[in-house]
Every structure is written in structure tokens, then in C-alpha cells.
């Protein structure tokens, strides 16, 4: 797969290529084994709650596999469309990769834990109101709690000194909309640094 950012800069084009080599398939096998060991450890330790950070599609499986409450933690709405979509993919690559995935899960002694349903989860933590509103389209019966990302003010604080540039620290992914940022600063007399 290739993602082209044609509008990101007039002089250059940023291209990010992703591949699916053999070691990615083997990693899925070991992921399945890790999930099995994780459930065993959770049931032995018996914590008060399990928070699924960045693994919202494990909610149904994990909430049934452990004896404590499970709370998914949703970082952004883009996770929902790609990970909780209930419609089958028409992409042939998806079906080709799904068969080895099922095989690796069986070899690891665990069924495929990924699902689009919340299972026994009663609450989900979201980092913003927009993500919470989007989540209710998928899981209307689950309570959403908004806990915004925090900052350690003993280490990071505004100095109110203008350094003469605008800084954006971001991943180069489409939903960050960096093209819009570049277009906005083309007419400004302020340099933009994207890191």
C-alpha cells in the first residue's frame, strides 16, 4: 500500500510504503500466544480493572476471558472505522490475510479474539467528546467517559516567548490532515516546522 501526500509540499512529495512480509504473519502467531498468557496472568493477579489501551477490538473477547471489569480506552475516532467496522471487506488482500490469521490463532490455542462488539464492557474511556460521540454510533448501550490527555505542568509550561516559528509534531497519516496545515501557512509570514 502507498499513501501519497500530493498537497503536503509543492517542492517534495512524501510517500510512505507499508509491506506485509512473512515476519508480520509470524508476529500474529506470537501475539495470540501473548494474549493467552496475558489472560492467565490477569486472572491470577486479579486487578480491580483492565484498561484496553489502543486495543478496543479486544473488548468482547477480553471481557469474557477475565474475571474483572474491562474498560476500553479510545484514543481517536479513526480507530472505530478501521477496527470496529461491521461490514465485510471486499478487499481480496484482507481475505487472503484472514486465513493465515485464523491458523495462527488456532496454533496458539486461542480463537480469534478481535470483534466489533463490546461484550461485557459497560464503559469506555475516550480522549475527547468527538471520539465519544462517534463511539455511540457503534456501541450505543455503553457509557462513555471523556478523560482528556494531560500535561505534566512541572515539566511542560508556556514561556510566552515567541520563537519565530510554528511547530507541528505529528505522525504522517491521512487523518492528521497535514495538507490543510501546509496550505494554511503558505500565505503566512511564519515558518512551519513539521516533525
C-alpha positions as a printed Julia matrix, in Angstrom:
195×3 Matrix{Float64}:
   0.0     0.0    0.0
   1.22    3.51  -0.73
  -0.03    6.76   0.71
   0.77    9.88  -1.31
   0.57   13.35   0.22
   0.41   15.35  -3.01
  -0.54   18.63  -1.38
   1.85   18.41   1.56
   4.55   20.43  -0.17
   4.85   21.84  -3.67
   8.54   21.01  -3.93
   8.5    17.49  -2.49
   6.15   14.53  -2.26
   6.1    12.4    0.86
   5.46    8.7    0.24
   5.05    6.11   2.99
   5.16    2.48   1.92
   3.98   -0.4    4.06
   4.62   -4.09   3.44
   3.33   -7.34   4.88
   6.35   -9.66   4.97
   6.46  -13.15   6.47
   7.66  -11.97   9.88
   4.41   -9.94  10.26
   2.43  -13.18   9.94
   4.67  -14.91  12.47
   4.18  -11.98  14.82
   0.43  -12.64  14.74
   1.05  -16.17  15.98
   3.1   -14.87  18.89
   0.5   -12.16  19.55
  -2.09  -14.91  20.0
   0.17  -16.73  22.45
   0.76  -13.45  24.29
  -3.0   -12.86  24.62
  -3.4   -16.29  26.17
  -0.59  -15.65  28.66
  -1.98  -12.19  29.43
  -5.41  -13.56  30.35
  -3.8   -16.17  32.59
  -1.74  -13.5   34.36
  -4.75  -11.19  34.82
  -6.85  -13.97  36.34
  -4.0   -14.86  38.74
  -3.29  -11.25  39.7
  -6.97  -10.22  39.83
  -6.63   -6.42  39.41
  -9.53   -4.04  40.05
  -9.93   -3.21  36.35
  -8.3    -3.91  32.98
  -7.89   -0.93  30.63
  -7.54   -1.85  26.95
  -5.24    0.85  25.68
  -5.32    1.01  21.84
  -6.92   -2.46  21.69
 -10.6    -1.59  21.56
 -11.44   -4.52  19.28
 -10.4    -6.97  22.03
 -13.24   -5.76  24.27
 -15.69   -8.62  23.74
 -13.07  -11.35  23.98
 -11.16   -9.88  26.92
 -14.3    -9.08  28.95
 -15.36  -12.72  28.66
 -11.89  -14.14  29.31
 -11.08  -12.34  32.58
 -12.92  -12.11  35.89
 -12.58   -8.33  36.36
 -14.2    -5.31  34.64
 -12.69   -4.35  31.27
 -12.67   -0.73  30.07
 -11.51    0.06  26.52
  -9.59    3.32  26.07
 -10.33    5.04  22.76
  -7.69    7.47  21.5
  -9.38    8.61  18.31
 -12.35    8.12  16.04
 -10.18    6.7   13.21
  -9.78    3.52  15.26
 -13.52    2.99  15.06
 -13.9     2.93  11.29
 -10.94    0.63  10.72
 -11.24   -1.66  13.74
 -14.94   -1.79  14.61
 -16.41   -1.83  11.12
 -19.12   -4.49  10.95
 -19.24   -4.6    7.17
 -17.17   -7.33   5.49
 -14.26   -6.11   3.45
 -14.37   -6.53  -0.31
 -10.59   -6.29  -0.42
  -9.05   -9.54  -1.66
  -5.9    -8.88   0.37
  -8.0    -8.78   3.55
  -9.42  -12.25   2.85
  -6.02  -13.64   1.89
  -4.51  -12.44   5.16
  -7.51  -13.53   7.25
  -6.93  -17.26   6.63
  -3.34  -17.31   7.97
  -4.52  -15.21  10.91
  -7.13  -17.83  11.86
  -4.5   -20.55  11.5
  -2.08  -18.74  13.83
  -4.81  -18.24  16.42
  -5.6   -21.99  16.36
  -1.93  -22.91  16.61
  -1.64  -20.65  19.64
  -4.6   -22.43  21.24
  -6.87  -19.4   21.22
  -9.68  -18.36  18.87
  -9.51  -15.03  17.07
 -10.23  -12.51  19.85
 -10.92   -9.47  17.64
 -14.52   -8.35  17.46
 -16.69   -5.33  16.73
 -18.8    -5.75  19.88
 -18.25   -4.52  23.45
 -19.07   -7.8   25.16
 -19.48   -7.25  28.91
 -17.87   -3.8   28.85
 -20.14   -1.19  30.43
 -17.91    1.89  29.96
 -15.35    3.24  27.52
 -12.8     5.98  28.18
 -12.41    8.47  25.3
  -9.83   11.24  24.95
 -12.35   13.73  23.56
 -16.03   14.47  23.06
 -15.84   13.87  19.3
 -14.47   10.35  19.77
 -17.15    9.68  22.4
 -19.92   10.83  20.03
 -18.56    8.64  17.24
 -18.35    5.62  19.56
 -22.06    5.82  20.42
 -22.81    5.01  16.77
 -21.12    1.62  17.25
 -21.85    0.93  20.92
 -24.95    2.99  21.9
 -25.56    0.95  25.06
 -22.08    1.63  26.52
 -21.39    4.64  28.76
 -18.6     6.94  27.51
 -16.28    8.76  29.89
 -14.19   11.64  28.48
 -10.74   11.94  30.04
  -8.62   14.33  28.01
  -4.9    13.83  27.61
  -2.96   15.58  30.34
   0.28   17.53  30.55
   2.85   17.41  33.35
   2.98   21.13  34.18
   6.13   20.68  36.26
   7.99   19.78  33.04
   5.98   21.49  30.28
   4.74   25.02  30.71
   4.25   28.04  28.43
   7.01   30.65  28.47
   5.02   33.04  26.24
   8.22   33.77  24.3
   7.8    33.75  20.54
  10.49   31.61  18.94
   9.57   32.77  15.43
   8.08   29.55  14.03
   5.12   27.21  14.29
   5.84   23.61  15.27
   3.65   20.6   14.5
   4.63   17.21  15.94
   2.57   14.52  14.27
   2.51   11.17  12.53
   2.37   11.31   8.72
  -1.06    9.73   8.38
  -4.05   11.0    6.35
  -6.43   11.69   9.26
  -3.98   14.19  10.8
  -4.75   16.43   7.77
  -1.25   17.91   7.48
  -2.09   19.07   3.96
  -4.51   21.6    5.44
  -1.81   22.85   7.81
   0.65   23.4    4.97
  -1.96   25.21   2.86
  -2.86   27.43   5.82
   0.75   28.51   6.33
   1.55   29.15   2.65
   0.14   32.67   2.9
   1.57   33.36   6.38
   4.88   35.07   7.11
   5.59   32.44   9.7
   7.74   29.35   9.07
   6.14   25.98   9.73
   8.14   23.04  11.02
   6.54   19.6   10.81
   8.33   16.98  12.87
